[in-house]
Amino acid sequence: DGHTTYIEPNAAPIRDHEGHTSGIVFVFHDVSQTHELTQQLSHQATHDVLTGLFNRRDFEIKVKQAIRDAGMAEKEHSLLYLDLDQFKVINDTCGHTAGDELLKQYTSKLSDLVRHGDTLARIGGDEFGLLLHDCSSQQALLVANKIQDMTHRFRFSWEGKTFGIGVSIGMV
């Protein structure tokens, strides 16, 4: 039916009274559920539960790899640090549920600006890291400007109130 099934194969010889092998018995155990749970645990270990973005721990690993790779292959990468402005006001005014919803909506828009192969991570409450692979500082500045423009246009509505936010971006 087109679905993938993960199996764990086992084989055992069939022996006659004299110990000669006369056949083999194969047993296949369906381990699809175990595989799925393992995948979920792996994803949870590397991703932020709320936003689905990479988490701080995994982001730090990817940054270290990028630094090492850049030195070995003479590649240029860029790193953006984003800190949302006015996020605390929304949390204090509307509650943490609203703040969580804002983060989900904002990161969805933010993800649209990220190239395939780059790494976007939530590294704190309202702080994000964006690792731009094979990206010069001039190209990274264009990305930062797109992020600021998107953030400036972004509006969050909650219980009849509409909020705008800002973002502070550091780049290296």
N, C-alpha and C positions, 0 to 999 in steps of 0.2 A: 504493500500500500504506500510505499515511498517513505515510511518512517524508518529512522535509524534505530537499531537495537544494539546495545552494547552487551557483549557476551564474555564470559570467562570460560575458556575451553579446558577440559580435562580429558586425558586419554589413559587407558589402562590396558595392558595386554591380556588376552585370553590364553590361558595355558592348559595343555592337556595333562594327563596323569604323569607323564614323563618330563614335564617342564618345558616342552616345546611350545612356542607361540603359534597359535592357530587363528588368531584374529585380534582385533582391537575394539574396545568399547570406547566410544566418544560420548562425553556428557557435556552439554552446553548449559551454563547457568546464565539467565538473563540478569545482568547487573545494571540495567538502564537506570533504575531508580537510584542506586548508589552513585552512579556516574553523575546524574543530575544534581544530587545533593552535594557532591564534591565540587561540581562547577559553581553551585550557588555559594558554598563556603569560600571558595577561591575568589569569587566576585566580591563578596562581602568584605573579605580581607583587604581588598585593594580599592574599593569604591566607597564613596560617601552614601549613606543610606537615604538621605533626603533628596539629594540632587541627582544621584547616579553618576556623578563625576568621579574621577580618581580622587583618592584621599591624600592627605598630607604625607603619610608614610611612603606610599607608592610614588608620589610626586618627587620626593627627595631622592629616591632611588633612581628615577628617570633623569633627574638633573645631574646626579653624579655620573651616570652613564654618558650623558651628553657632553659633560666636561671632559671625561676621559676620551671619548670618541673624537671630540674637536681637537684635542691635543695630538692624537695619533694620526688623524686624517686631514689635519689642517682645514677643518670645516668651521663655519661660523654659525652659531646658534644665538637666539635672543630669548630673554626671559622677561616676562611682564608680571608685575605684582599689582593686583587690583584690590582696592579697598572701597567698599560701598559707602557713600556719604548719606546721611539721614536714615540709615537702616534702624538705628536705635530709636528714633522718633516713632517709626511705624510699630516696632515691637512694644514700646511704652504706651502708645496711643491705642493700638488695636489688639495687642496681645501676641503671644508667640506663634499661635496658629496662623495669624495673618503674616507674620514675618517669614514663617516656613513657606507659605504659599507664594509670597513675593520672590523668595529665593528660587523656587521651582520655576516660576514664570520667567524670571530674569535669566537663569542659567540656560533655559531652553532657547531664548533669543541669543544669548552669548555663544552657545554651541554652534549656532548657524554661521557665525563669523570665523570659526576655527577650521583650518585646513585639515584634510585627512592626514593623519600621521603626526600632527601636533598633539600636545598634551595639555588638557585643561583640567585643573583640579581645584577642589574646595579645600583650602588649607587652614581655614579658621571659620568662625561664625559667619562673617560677611566678607571674608578675604579669599581671593582666588589667585592661583598661579597659572600662567600660560607659558609653556615652553614651545618656542617656535623653532623647529628643526630646519637646518640649512637656510637660515633667514638672517639677512644683514640687518644692521641697525636702522638703515633707511627703510627697508621693508617693514620692520617691526614698528617703526613710527607710524606708518600708514595703517597698520592693524590697530595700534593704540588709538589713532584718530577715529577709525571706524567704530571702535568700542565706545569711545566717548560720545560719538554722534548717536549711536543706538541708545545709549543710556540716557542721553538728554531727551530723546523722543519717547522713551519708555514711560508708561503710566501704569500705576497699580491702583486698582479699585477694590475697596473692601467696605462692605456695609454702607454704601452710598457715599463714601469718601474716596477721593482720588488723590494719589500721592505721586510726586516725581522724586527721583533720586539722582544722585551724582556718583561719580566714581573718581577716585584718585588712582593714578597709574604711575608706577615706577618701572624703569626699563634698564636692562643691562645686557 
